[in-house]
Amino acid sequence: MTGSVFTGGCYRDKADQLYPNNGGTSATCDTSNITYSGTVKAIIDQHCAIAGCHDGSNASTYDMSDYSGLYYYCVATNQLLGSIRHENGYVAMPQGAPQLDDCTINKITSWVNNGALNN
């Protein structure tokens, strides 16, 4: 005797519940009180001001190891946001690494848009 068993079902999920951080975005990304000392410096130190890159050891790159160097790069040359956003006409940064996640970019953007203060 042979028999077949057919099973079927319907399974529905909401993608935003299964993958709450899909695409690097997060509903918990707080950009309301971004400061240089409390937020931005740590991001720059981790992703930019590293040995051989923007730490001051390479004369052919911007030194972003302190506020004055980062401020020059952000404001005087207007390069930072275009580079981290990977916009056309800018060198994509961090070089040789994946693009920063959306929340990190939004935090830096907030800081720049609020005057890039040394706070």
Buried (B, 14 or more C-beta within 10 A) or exposed (E): EEEEEEEEEEEEEEEEEEEEBEEBEBEEBEBEEBEBEEBBBEBBBEBBBBEEBBBBEEEEBBBBBEBEBBBBBBEEEEBBBBBBBEEEEBEBBBEEEEBBBBBBBBBBBBBBEEEBBBB
